[in-house]
Amino acid sequence: MKTETFLIAACVLLCHTCSNIGADVEIGILAIPYEINESENTTDLEICNSTLWHSQSNGSSRTSYSKRKRNKQYDYENEDNVMLFEVNSTAGATMCSYITILSNNAVHTKNFTVYLTSNSSGVLIPSYAQSVPVQILGGTTQYIDVSFTSSTYSVRENEGYVHVCIEITSGLLQRAANVYLSSLDGTAFKLTHYSPLQNASLTFLSGDQMNSTRCVNITVFDDMITGSAKFFTVLLTTYDINVHVIAPNTTTITIEESDYVTLSLTKSAYNTSESTGFVTVCAKILNGTLGRSINVYASTIDGTATGVNFIEVQSFPLLFISGKRQNDTSCFNITVIDDMITENTNYFTVYITSNDTGLKLTTPISATVSITDSNYITVRFTSPTITANESSGFAIACVEIMTGYLGRNASIYLSTVDVTAIGTKDTKYFNVSITAQDTAIILVEPKTCIVGIIDSNYVVVSFTASIFNASESVGYASVCIRLITGTLGRSISIYLSSTNGTATGRDFIAVQSYPLVFTSGKRQNDSTCFNVTVIDDMVTENTNFFTVYITSNDTGVQLAPPTHATVSITDSDYITIGFTSATTATNESTGYVTVCIKIQTGILERSANVYVSTMDGTAINSNLMVSFTASAYYSSEKQGYAMICAKIVTGVLGRPIWVYASTVNGTATDRNFIPVQSYPLLFTSGRRQNDSVCFNITVIDDKITGDTNYFAVTLTSNDTAVHLTTPFNTSIFISDSDCKLAFLRCVVFKNYALML
């Protein structure tokens, strides 16, 4: 029998998550069971142990193991070994010991057990890590390479497990072989986040080769807490000398978070006021518990409230720290600005967002923030009293804003209270008061206004005539005034005064502000009169006159023309005049005759003309002169005719005479008038100086807008007793009556233009 020595290394591993050996530590054999093929040239079987629960040693720890023989001493050497962990050993530290395996070319499998003990205080060896079986395999085999199919795996908490596989990457297995999986905590903790593995065995069978796999499901737990992704590590080991573990011989398993919290704003509407200066907006957790901190981001959107009403925010973070759960809140203040303007309630919108997968937002995720206005205006009447005329039909009562600025519509309500008339019977008044239902309006004095109504009805008064006639013999002039329009509800006085004209105090008795009274009830066309005394001065004189006028200071009276009237005093005195002789004689050779007249009775204080005229007897007048009354006459197309007159300039007719008028075109033609030719004008017997005869020439409206036209008229006579004198030719001017644009004037009143 050929004997070969193999050394088995017994290893003890410190736990990854342990703190130090100064506290209680747990240690254990790294993997179970061990297998070794006696035909290989391996001299050692490595048995390892480790701490399971603490990561660092601050004192030494002594660990020993022993073997129990089963197949006599020639299979292995029986011995007790001691392994010592040094001070400050960290998690994962490994101590190993070697057991010699003897080769006897056996073809069957043999086994023995290695036990782990410790007499060090503070060292714990859990039951599952106190011993490890060792198999000594007989026969020969080929090597295989094994590894994890992936260096990383990912699983969600709510999936319940992760499927981890090991595969043969090369070689052919001629007998069964075991590999072992052990888990190490990372940020994921065993029993809290996953079910741990400690030397979990996976068996490859004889005949397995490249791409053959063995898998295990590792349970993961849903902790129902919203946190971050966590990981732990799984180690792949084997103690079969024909199995080589290659990379990846560790795999990191990430447990993705499947829990989430639901979150919303605490309200769909928030209210604040400008005077408060801020509004507190809160988000709260509706369901779930946080295992880590998260941020929710708040932003604002303008509504009727803008940047002048509040300080806008964009993606403002609201922090929920780890451990927060249902109904916990996070709040922040949005600054509200008092714009000092009285306005309607304004609003803006605040909303929350988040891109955190551990968070679900639910309604309300937006809320309306209403900002109640805190400002006010003070209002009053502009005046405590106002007046209005009846004729205007209205009284203007004005209210004004004393303080504040109004940024919205606001209503002030007016109420009236009847009051009996006071003062003169023509003026009445009532009270107007203001009220406000708007809380943003404060009323200040005067809150009541007295409205006086001035009677605007009036009567119109004038003289009944512009000229009043009187004579000295009557002894007075009756001057009358009348109501042109209106009706009197009270008595009024009109005052009459006089001023001298050619008549003075010798001719009449002057009056000054003499009252003429219209009593209540008088109406249109009613009149009142006053007699002004006229004095007969016994002197023959011209008609004299003086002026009377009316005045009034009564607001119910309007004076209309004529407000002045002329009073003419016809002289009642006279003088008697006669020829100084009833007959007078002269000779033709003398060439003239002298005729004299004289005042026989009376006094003359004015010029008086006495006209001497001749009448043909057996002697005929040789100095009869006739002419037109004017050198030019004026008419218009609208008038339709032009009146032309001839007169006796000197002489007295003892018989009829004829003169003849004819027209001559000028700029006016027969389109403008009807021509005449030798139109007869008859002066009858007895006519004398300044007597005249007239006729009309028809003027035609040609309906054409043009300038003034004219034509001429010539006077002729074939009577030897008639001498024509200038003007015996006259011009007739016809002004156009058709419309033409004379001028254009624009009157501007405010923003309107009236074209006249």
Secondary structure as GFF3:
##gff-version 3
##sequence-region A 1 756
A	DSSP	beta_strand	5	14	.	.	.	ID=ss1
A	DSSP	beta_strand	25	29	.	.	.	ID=ss2
A	DSSP	beta_strand	34	37	.	.	.	ID=ss3
A	DSSP	beta_strand	44	51	.	.	.	ID=ss4
A	DSSP	beta_strand	61	68	.	.	.	ID=ss5
A	DSSP	beta_strand	81	85	.	.	.	ID=ss6
A	DSSP	beta_strand	94	102	.	.	.	ID=ss7
A	DSSP	beta_strand	110	117	.	.	.	ID=ss8
A	DSSP	beta_strand	123	124	.	.	.	ID=ss9
A	DSSP	three_ten_helix	127	129	.	.	.	ID=ss10
A	DSSP	beta_strand	131	137	.	.	.	ID=ss11
A	DSSP	beta_strand	144	148	.	.	.	ID=ss12
A	DSSP	beta_strand	152	156	.	.	.	ID=ss13
A	DSSP	three_ten_helix	157	159	.	.	.	ID=ss14
A	DSSP	beta_strand	161	171	.	.	.	ID=ss15
A	DSSP	beta_strand	177	185	.	.	.	ID=ss16
A	DSSP	beta_strand	200	204	.	.	.	ID=ss17
A	DSSP	beta_strand	213	219	.	.	.	ID=ss18
A	DSSP	beta_strand	230	237	.	.	.	ID=ss19
A	DSSP	beta_strand	243	245	.	.	.	ID=ss20
A	DSSP	beta_strand	250	256	.	.	.	ID=ss21
A	DSSP	beta_strand	261	265	.	.	.	ID=ss22
A	DSSP	beta_strand	269	273	.	.	.	ID=ss23
A	DSSP	beta_strand	278	287	.	.	.	ID=ss24
A	DSSP	beta_strand	294	302	.	.	.	ID=ss25
A	DSSP	beta_strand	316	320	.	.	.	ID=ss26
A	DSSP	beta_strand	329	335	.	.	.	ID=ss27
A	DSSP	beta_strand	346	353	.	.	.	ID=ss28
A	DSSP	beta_strand	359	361	.	.	.	ID=ss29
A	DSSP	beta_strand	366	372	.	.	.	ID=ss30
A	DSSP	beta_strand	377	381	.	.	.	ID=ss31
A	DSSP	beta_strand	385	389	.	.	.	ID=ss32
A	DSSP	three_ten_helix	390	392	.	.	.	ID=ss33
A	DSSP	beta_strand	399	403	.	.	.	ID=ss34
A	DSSP	beta_strand	413	418	.	.	.	ID=ss35
A	DSSP	beta_strand	427	435	.	.	.	ID=ss36
A	DSSP	beta_strand	441	443	.	.	.	ID=ss37
A	DSSP	beta_strand	448	454	.	.	.	ID=ss38
A	DSSP	beta_strand	459	463	.	.	.	ID=ss39
A	DSSP	beta_strand	467	471	.	.	.	ID=ss40
A	DSSP	beta_strand	476	485	.	.	.	ID=ss41
A	DSSP	beta_strand	492	500	.	.	.	ID=ss42
A	DSSP	beta_strand	514	518	.	.	.	ID=ss43
A	DSSP	beta_strand	527	533	.	.	.	ID=ss44
A	DSSP	beta_strand	544	551	.	.	.	ID=ss45
A	DSSP	beta_strand	557	559	.	.	.	ID=ss46
A	DSSP	beta_strand	564	570	.	.	.	ID=ss47
A	DSSP	beta_strand	576	579	.	.	.	ID=ss48
A	DSSP	beta_strand	597	601	.	.	.	ID=ss49
A	DSSP	beta_strand	624	628	.	.	.	ID=ss50
A	DSSP	beta_strand	632	636	.	.	.	ID=ss51
A	DSSP	beta_strand	641	650	.	.	.	ID=ss52
A	DSSP	beta_strand	657	665	.	.	.	ID=ss53
A	DSSP	beta_strand	679	683	.	.	.	ID=ss54
A	DSSP	beta_strand	692	698	.	.	.	ID=ss55
A	DSSP	beta_strand	709	716	.	.	.	ID=ss56
A	DSSP	beta_strand	722	724	.	.	.	ID=ss57
A	DSSP	beta_strand	729	735	.	.	.	ID=ss58
A	DSSP	beta_strand	746	749	.	.	.	ID=ss59
A	DSSP	beta_strand	752	755	.	.	.	ID=ss60
###
